[in-house]
């Protein structure tokens, strides 16, 4: 991707900007402090009516109402009186997160949090150019350096510090050309990324279907089949049997010894059972393991609260885990990975949800008295081994294809970032 930038046209001449972090800039460009380009707007809504706007480092300025469809609350505020007015074309900055790119030009008129700052261009400069410029890594670093505070989560970019920042200033016609160029190119890149993300989604769906078919129908498409008598399972190979979970697993409650040195384990919907020390970035830390359950390699850990979302899986470790979880141990000969895959299929998760108790969806709990009554297929051990081997081989191929798509997405994102930075700082000439 970077090779494309190397081949792009550069300006005929450059000059020293006299600002170390900006370096050389095109000869016809200027540098002015932001205070000469923008003025702060502090108009307040007396009624609290108007489109409520939010600021994101990823999407810039958006309508808050659009996010309510994703489960977010419109606001926690009891009243929107006193919120700041925003006109289309204004620059809105979340002063606590401006250093990570949480600022941008609004395409909408509305109101926004009184904790945000609103600015308006005082001349005929092209706002979209500054939208790209201020969200580059170069400017985010400078905003962070000029923000006040001790820790990142408490840094604030106050107006006087924002205004003191030098802004690169191409001629207005070049600002327009740069903004139009980046609008076109970033749209193309985003479309390419969206296509690859769709391909990843399809690959993941293909993997789920492959696993589901293998654990419920076996590997021989020509094998005689019969109705399992269980709605969620449907038809199974004629020689398979079905058992209740409680006839294959028993509930274990073995308290771990105090001051033990075992791995502290947890169960996740996306990756199964893992030691918490490998995943501390998720915030999973425990000050003590006293009263925790002992887990033996080959046991299943069940997060009762999230089992219906796939938080149930085979442990490949000896360790300890939260007493809020259930521990299941097999009573029949089996390949644990067969049931690890089975329990995490979409159809099984839907069945487990039916057996979970609770009023609110996010408070449903799957207790063993209900889980134990669920019917599951039980092929013989040899066939389980073959199914697991097949799933792992085919899943590996799909996972590799997913990784390739993810790597290509990262390259596209890196190219997009570099392209924007190069265009707004004059490293390349776009018109």
N, C-alpha and C positions, 0 to 999 in steps of 0.2 A: 504494500500500500504506500509506504513512504517513498518508493521509487517514483510514483506518480507526481509527488510534490517536487521532486528534484527536477523533473522535466518541465515544470510550469515556469512561466515567464517571471522574471524579477524586475524590479524597478531599475532605471538606468543609473541612478546615483543615490547614495545614502549619506547620511550625516550623523554625527554624534548627538544623541538626545540630551547629553549632559546629565542623564539620570541613570545611575548604574544598572538598576533592574530592568530598564527599558532597552538599554544598549543603543545600537544604531537603528535609525528609522529612515524611511524614504525622504529624499531631500525636500520635497514640496510639502511634507507633512509638518504639523505643528504640535506642540504640547501645551496644554492649558490645564490649570487646576479645575477640578469639577465645579468649584464654586462659581466660576465664570460661565458655566454652561447650563447649570440647573439652579432652580430656586426651590426651597422647601414649601410645601403646601400643608396647611393645618386647618382645613375646613372641616367642621364637625356636623354630623347629622343630628338634627333636633328631634327627629321622629323615629330614627332607627330603621327606616324603610330603605329598600334598595337591594340590589344584588350583592350578597355577601361574598367577598373574594378572599382567596387564600394564596399563600406564597409557598412554592416548592422548589428545591434545588434541581429537581428532575424536570418539572413541567412548567416552571415559571408561574405566572399568575393565572389562576383558574377559578371558575365558579364553584363555590363551596357546595352548592346544591348538586353538582354533578357527582360529588363524592358520596352523597348520602345513599346513592344506589349501591355503593360498595360497603354499606353497613356503618359508615361514619355518621356521627351526630352533626347536625348543621352547626350548632354551637352549644357551649355549656353556659354562656352568658344569659342572665335573666332578662336583660334588655340590651338593645343595640344602639340606644341613644348615646350620643357622644362618640360613636365610631367615626373614623376619618373617611371623608369623601374621596373617591377616586374617579378621575375622568379618563376616558379612553386615551391612551398615549402617555399616561403618567408612569413614572418609575416607582415601584413599590418595593421597599426593602424591609425584611425581617431583621432588625438590627442585631438580634442575638445569633442569627445564622447567616448573615451576609457573607461571612468568610468562607462558607461552603457552597456559595452560589444561590442562596435563597433570596434572590431579588430578580426583578425583571420588569419589562414594560407590559402594561395591561392593555389588552384588546377590548376591555369592557369598562363601562362606567358602573360604579357601585360603591360599596363601603367596605372598609377593612378594619382590622384590629387597631385600637388606639396605641398599641405598643409598637406598631410598624411606623416607618417613615415614608412619606409620599413626596416625590420630587417631580418637577416639571421643567422641560427644556425652555430656556429663555430666548433661544434663537432658532434659526431654521435648520438646525442639525438633524440628522436622520436617526430617530430613536432606535430603530432596529439594529443599526450598527453598534450602538452602545449596549444594547441588550446582549449582543454576542460578546462584545469586548469585556464587559464587567463580569461575565460568567466564565471567562477563561481561567485556567489554573494560575496564570501569571497575576491576574488581578485578585483572584481569591487569596493568593498568598500575601499580596500587599494589604488587602483588607484585613486579613488575620493579624498581620504585623501591627497594623494601626488600631486594632480593636482593644478595648479596655477590659481587663479581667484576669483572673488567675488560672482558671481551667477552661478548656475548650467549650464546655457546655454553658459557661457563664460569660463568654466574650461578647462584647457589645460594640458595634460600629456606630458611634454617635455621628450626628450630622457634621460637626466641625471637623472630625477626622475623615469622614467620607469626602467632604468638600476640599480638604487639603490634598487629596490624592491627585496626582497628575494624570490627565487623560490624553491618550493619543488622538490627534485630530487631523484626519485627512481632509482635503477639500470636500465640500458637501456632495459634489457629483460623484466622487470616489466612494464616499460613505454609502451612497445609494447603490452604486455598482457592487460594492462588497456585500451589502445586506441582501441584495437580490441574488447574487451568486451563491451566498451561503444558504439562503432559503431554498434554492433549487437543489443544491448538492446535498444538504442535510436531509431534505425530503427524500431524495433518492436513496441515501444511505439508510434512513429509517425504514423505508419500504423494503430494502434488502434484508435488514435485520428482522423485520416482521415476518418475512417469508421464511427465514431460517428458524425463527421461534415457532412458527406454525409447523415446520418440519419436525422440530423437537417434540412438540405436542403429539403429532401423529406417531412418531417413533415410540413415545412413552405409552400411547394407547395400544399400539401394536404389541408392545412388550406385555402389557396387562392382559390383553386378549390371549396371547400365547401362553402365559402362565395359567390363566383361568381355564383354558381348554385342556391343558396338560393335567391339571390337578383334579378336574371333574370328569374328563372324558378319556384320559390315558393317551398313549402314543400310537396305538394301532387303529387307524381309521376303519379297518375292515372287521374289527372285533364285534361280535354280537352285542347289542345294547338292550337295556331294559329301563323301565321307569324306576327311579330310585324310591319313589313314594314320598320324596321330600321336595316341596315346591321350589326352594331356592337352588337345589342341586340339579333337578331335572333328570335327564337320562344319563346313565352311567354304563360302563362295560358290564355285561351280564354276570361276569365272575366276581365283580367287586361286591363288597358288603357295606352297609352303613352302620355306624355306631353313634351313640350319644357321646359328647365330649367327656362326660364323667366316667364313661366306660373305657376311655383311652388314657385319661389324665386324672391325677388326684391333686387336691389342693395341699400345698406344703406350707408350714409355718415354723421354720427353724430359726430362732433368734441367733443372730451373729454374736460371737464372743466379743466381750468388751476389749477395747484397745487392739482390735485385729488389724492386720496389714493387707486385707483383701482389697481388690479393686472396687471402687464405688461405681455401680452401674445404673444406667437409666434407659428407658425405652422411648424411642422417638417414632413419630408417624412416618417420617421420610427415610430413615436409615436403620431402624431396628434398634437392637441393644448395643450400646457402646459404653466404654468407661467414661465417666464424666471428665476426667483429667484431660482427655483428648478433645473435649468440647467446652472448655471453660469460657470460650467467647460467647456461649449462649447464656451465660450467667448461672450455670448449674454448679453451685458450690455448696457444700454442706459443712457446718462447723463440727459436727459429730456424727458418728454412725451408730451410736448406742441405740439399741432398740430396733435396729434395722434387721431385715431378713437375710439369711444366708442363701445364696444362689449357687447351685452346682452347674457346671458346664453341661449343657443339654436340657436344662430347665427352660420353661417359658416364663417370661415376665409379662404381666398384663396390667397396663394402666387402666384401671376400671373406668376412669373418667373419659378417656379418649380411645378406648378399645374399638369402638364403632368407627373410628377414623383411621384405624390401622396401627394404633399404638399397642401392639402385641407382637412378641417375637421371641425367637430362640436365642438363648445366651450361649456364646462360644467361650465364655469365661467362667471361672470360679470367682465369686465376689459377693458383695452385699448390695442390697437395694432398699428403697424406701418402704416402710411398713404400710404406706398407702397403696402399694401394688400387691397383686396376687401372684403367687409363684405356683406354677403347675409342673408336675413331674410325670413322665409317661409310665403307664402300667402295662403297656403292650410293646411288642417289638415294632419299632418304626424308625424311619429316617426323619429326624426332627425338622430338617429343612423342608420336607414335603408339607408339613403343617405350618411352618413359618410362611411359606408362599400361599398356602390355602387361606389361612386366617386373614391375610392382608389383601386378598382379592376384593374387588369392588362388590361382587355379589355376596360374599361372606360378610363384609362390613355392613352391608345393608341389612342382612339377617341379624347380625349382632345388635344393630341399632334397635330393631324391633323388640329385642329381649332386654334392652337397657331400661333402667328406671329413672324417672325424673320428670319434672314439669317443663323446664327450659332445655332446649337442645344442647346448650353448652354445659349443662349440669347433669346430663345423662350418665348413669353409672351401670356398668355391667358386672353384676355380682355372680359368683360361681354357681349359686343355686339355679340361676337362669342360663348362664353360659354352659353349664354342665348338661343342660337339657337339649342343647342344639345338636341336631344330627349332622354328621360329617362323613364323607366317603372314607373307606379304609381298604385300599388295595394291599396286597401282600408286600412284605419288606423289599423283596427283590424288584418288584415293579416300582415301588416308591423310589428306590435307588436310581433306577433307569430314568424316571421322570425328573428327578432332581438334577441328574447329569445333563439331561436334554435342556432343561430350563437354564442351567448355568452356562452351557455352551452357546445357546441362542441369545440369551440375555447379554452375554459378553459381546457378541457381534453388534447388537443394538446399542449397547452402552458405548461402544467404540464409535459408532456412527453419531450418537448424540454428542460425544466429546468433540468430534471433528466440527460439528455444527456450532457448538459453544465456543470453540477456539476461533472459528471464523467470525462469529459475532463479536468477540473481544477485539479482533483485528479491525473490524469495521468501526467499532466504537473508538478505538485508538486513532484510526485514520480520521474520523469525524472530529475528534478533539484537536488533533494536529492541524487539520485543514482549517478549522475555525481560528485557532491561535495564529497560524501562518498568515491568514488573510487579514485579520484585524490588526496585526502588528507590522504588516508590510513586508513580511518575509517572501511573499509571493504577490504578483500583480495579477489581478483577476479581470481587468478591463483596460 
